[in-house]
Amino acid sequence: MDSSETRTLCRYGTKCYNKDPSHLKEYSHPHKPQDANDKCKSNDAQSSLAKQTRCRYGKDCYNKDPSHLREFSHPHNDVQSEMHQNILRIKHHTPIYWGKKAFTESYHEINVNAGSTEFEFISDLLNGTIEHHGNKYGTIYGQDPEQFVVTSITRIHNKTLWEEYCFKKERIIEANGHKLATCESSKYLQGRPLLMPLLDTSANEYWLFHGCDPKTLPTLLKKGYDCRVSSVDGMFGGGFYLAENSSKSNQYIPCPSCQQNCIDRDSNCKCQNQQDFQFSIIFYRTVLGDMHIVKEYKSEIYCGTDVSHPVRRPPKKPNSDDLYDSIIGECNKYGGNSLRYREFVVYDTAQAYPEYVIKYKRSTEKLRSPSNINSVKDRYYTFIKTNSS
């Protein structure tokens, strides 16, 4: 005879959270449907762990890379076991437009068809965020570009980097108590929105641009950026710098012929046929989390005063040991005292995923009417809604 038949049915049913043994002995509870699912998940996790190679560092291993934890097993102490299981259960859902088989290969480059909705709104985000920068860097014949002529867009499917990104994103959401949508920095941006569409309100996830030397491009796409060796000469120390204005990131991409005409190098470029030169800019999917907004810039705070200990992390939150997740250097338009256009900085390798590489040519002519950036953002939201239904 089932003992549950002799017990009184608990009035709270599946919603009961009383784990007192005497309570469980006296009252019966309906079986929750997810109990079986949880058991299956547990069995699946155990099965995957059984196929793993034992890590040579054992319980002393501090490598939290999801791909490492999937491949190698570790002795089960309470802390590591829980963390290990949590990492394995993190959702790695890819954007709907990536397709159902996004990771048939660990690394794959997908050509985005010219004329497709995806190609068009990314091209318009690139061109809708062009500004003037004083005709100094990233120019064409000494003039700031008026337009970027997009020649190709490539979507990057990198399984390892995507898993690391998803894990970091989940950690940031949890660390902020699942309340990022209503935190002070989110409220601040409601009245001063980014030029880019908000991809996920629960994480303050946005697309942002990054310009770099073509020599480092393959490493960024396949291995990710390494914050340990990043330059500490930036305004906000040794972080990874991104921008909402494509023209701002364009200033960091050198001429493919003379290797000049970019920030940190000579601005003088005398090359011929500059209109034919092709450049590559990376469009990063970025988790900003709880952002530290910098209006009054002070180098001693954000760069530090000790050259032997440069700044490599965001500042602490007020009256707390917790750190902000990112920094926004505010522009003059919104009260910043140092930057004409916004600057975004993250300090963790996994916080930015290189989703697209956009190849383009610089032009001094507006070959097509610029798109209103708000209408471009609306088209993106419509695109996502259409592909999700």
N, C-alpha and C positions, 0 to 999 in steps of 0.2 A: 504494500500500500504506500502511495506517495505521501511523504510527510506533509507536503503542501496542502493536502486535502483536509488535514486536521487543524490547519492554521487559519486564522482570520485574515481576510484579504486586506492588505494595507490600503488606507484611504487615499494615499498619495500615488499609488501604483508605480508606473515607470518613472515618475518624477521624484520618487523618494531618494534622499541622499543620506539616510540614517544607516551607518555601517555598524552600529552597536550590535554585537552578537546576540544579546538577549532580545533585541527588537527583531532581528532576522529569524530568530527561533520561534518567536510568537506570531509574526505576521508573514504572509506570503506575498510575493510580488510577481507581476506578469513579466515574462521574459522579453527584454527589449530586442527588437529585430536586429539592431546593430551588434548585439553580443556575438552572434554567429559570424558576422563580417569581421569583427575585431579578432576573433579566434583565427579566421582564415588569414587575416593580415599578419598575425603573429606567426602562424605556421609558414607563411610565405617568406617572412623575414628570416626565420630560423633556417629555412631551406637554403636561402641565398647565402647566409653566413656559413653554412656547412661546406659550401663550394669555395670559400675563400682561402687564400694562402695566409699563413700566420705572419704577422708583421714582425720583423727582426727586433724592433725596438720595444715590443710588448706594451706593458702598461705605462712605459715612459714615453711613448710616442705622443707628440703634440700636433701631429699633422691632421688638421680638420678638413682637408680637401675632400669633398664628397666622393670623387672618383677613387681616392686612396682608400676611404672607408668602405667602399663597395668591393674593392679588390682584395684588401687585407683584413684579417681578423685580429682582434686584440683581446687580452684577458679581460674578463667581465668584472670590473669593480663597479660599485653602484653608480658613480658619477659618469664614467666613460660609457657604461652600458646604456644608460638613459640617453646620453647625448648621441651615441651611435644610432640607437633606434629612432630618435627624433630626426636625425639627418636622413636616414633611409626613407622616412615617411613624408619628408617635405615634398610638396607638390611641385612638379616641374612642367606644368602646363605651358605649352608654347602658344604664341598668338595664333588666333584662328586662321589667319591668312597664310601661316606657314605650311598649312596642310596637315593631314593626319600622320604622315610618315616623315616627320621633319628630321629624324636622326637615323636614317638607314645607314649613314656613315657618320663617324665621329666628328668629321669636319667636312663641310660641303658648302660650296658657293653657288647661289641660285641667281641667275640672271632675271631681273625684273623686266618684263616685257614693256618696251616703249609703247606709249599710248594706253596702257592699263591704268585703272584708277589709282593703284598703288604708286606707279611711276609718276603720275601727274601730281598727286598731292605732295609727294616728297620733293619733286622739282619745284613746286610752288612754295613749299616751306623754305627751301634753299634761297629762292629768289625774292620771296616776300620779306626776308629779314636782312637784306643788304642795306648798309648805311655807308656814309662817307667817313674816312679816317685820315684826312689831311694829305692825301696823295703821296704817301711815304713808303709803306710796305704792302706787298701783295698787289702791286699795281700792274697796269698794262700801259706801256709807253709813258710811264710817269704819272698816270691818272688812276684814281680809284675806279674799279669796275662798276659799271651800271647794271650789268647782268651777268649771270653765269649760264653758259650754254651747256646743258647736261647732255653728255654723250652716252653714259650708261649708269645703271644703278645695280649693284650686286647686294643681295641679302646673304648674311653670314649665318650658317647653322653650325655652331660649335658646341658640341654636347657637354664637354667638360666646363667650359666657361659659363654655359647656360645654367648648369647645375649649381655652380658656385654662386652665380648671381641670384638664383632662386633661394638658395639657403641664406644668403646675406639679407635678402629682402625680407624673408620671414623673420629672421632674427631682429631686424630693425622694427618691424611691425610689433612683435612681441615685447621688445624692450620699451616701446612707447605705449604699452598697455592697449594696443588696438585703438588708439585715440588720435592718430595723426591727422585725421580729417578735421578735427576741431582744435588742434594745438595752436598756439599763438602765431607761429610762423605761417601756418596755413591760412589763418584768418587775415594776416597781413597781406598775403598774396591775392586774396579775393578782391581787394581793391586796387591791386597793382599786379595784375596777372602776367605770367610769362607769355612770350610770343608763341611758345610751343604748346601743343595740346597736352592736357593732363591725362596721362595714360591710366593711372590707378590712384584714386584718392586715398586708399588705405595705406599707401607707402610714399605719397608725393613723388610719383614716378613720371619722368618727362623724357622726351628726346632732347639731346643737346649735341652741338657740333664740337669737333676736335680736329685741329689742323696740325700736321707734323711733317717731318722730313720723310720722303718716300722710303728711305732705307729702313726706317723703324716700322713701317706699315705692316709687313708680314708678321712681325713679332706681336704687334698689338692685336692682330686678328686671330692668330693661332695660340698664343700663350697668354695674352692679356698684358696690361702694363704692370710694371714692377715698382711699387711705391718705395721699395727699399733703396733704389738707385735713382729715384727721380731728383731733378734739380731742386735745390733749396733756395734758388735765387728769385723765385716768384714773390708776389706781394703777400701771399699767404703761406709761405714756406714750402715744404716738400710735399705738395699734393698733386692731384691730377686735375688739370684745368680744362674747363669746357665753357661754351658760350651759346646763347640763344640766337645771336646774330651770326649768320654764316660768314659775313664779311670780316668779322673780328677774328674768327678761326682761320680764314683765308690768309691773314697776315703772317701766319706762322709756317706757311708752305713755301719753300724756296723755289726759285726758277730752276727748271730741270736742266738748263744749259749751263748757266754760270754759277748756280748754287747760291745766289745772293737774292736780294729783293724780299727779305723776310725779317721779322723781328729777331734780334740777337745777331744779325749779320748786316753787311753793307746794304743800304737801301738802293744803291745805284745799279741799275740793270740797263745795259746798252745792247742787249741781244736783239737780233732781227727776227721778224715773223712771230712776235710774241702772241699774236692772235691765234696761232696754231698750237701753242703749248697746252698740254693737258695736265690737269692737277687732280689729286684725289683728296677728299675730305671724308672723315668718318662721322657717321650719325649714330651716337650712342644712346641706348636706352639706359636711363640713370635713375637710381633710387636716391632721392635727396633727404627723405625722412624728415626729422625735425631740424630746420635750417637756422643757422646763426646769421642774422642779417647785419651786415657791416655798413653803417652809414658814415661814421666818423673813423676813418682809417688811421691807425697808429702802428708804424713799422715795428716798434719795440714789443708790441703785443702779438702781432700776427707773424712776424719773422723771427722774433726773439733778439736778445742782445748778446748771447754767447754763441760764437760761430762754431764751437765744438759740440754744441747741443742745439741744432736747428729745429724749428717747429715742424713736426710731421704728423700732427693730429688736430682735429677741431678743438675749440675751447670748451671749457666746462660750462654746464648750465648754471644759472644763478642759484646759490645756496645748495649745491649738489655736487657730488663727485661724478655724476653722469656727464658724458660728453654729448655735444650736438653731433648730428650725423653728417652735416655738410656746412659749407659756408657760401653765402651769396654776398659778393661785393656789390653793394647797391650803386646804381648809376645816378648821375647828376639829376636826371629827370625826376627821380623819386627821393631826392634829398641826400644822396651820397656826395662825399666831398672830394673823391679822388678819381672816379671812373666815369668816363663818358657813356660806356655801355656796360651792362652787367657782366660779372664774372662768377662762375660756379666752380667750387672746389670740393672734391671728395678725397678721402685719405685712405680708403680701403680698396684693395685690388678688385674685389668682387662687386663693388658698388656700381660699376658701369659696364654694360655689355655692348660690344661693337656690332650693332644690328645691320647697318648698311655702310657700303662704301660708294660714294657718289663721285663719278668722274665728270669733269667739266672743263670748259675753256672760258677764259676771262674775256669780257667784251666791254668796250666803251660806249656801245650803243644799246638802247633798249629795244630789242628785237621783237618783244611782245609786251603787252600791257601788264604791269605788275598786278598780282592778285592781292585782294584784301586779305590780310592774315587771319582775320576772324572768320571769313567765309571759308578759307582753307581748313581751319580747325573744324568748322562745322561739317565740311565734306569728309574729313577723317572720321568723325563720330558717326556719320551716316554710313560710311564704308564698313566700320566695325559692326554696327547694328545690323546691316544687311547681311554680312558674312556670318553673323552669329545666329541668324534665324533659319 
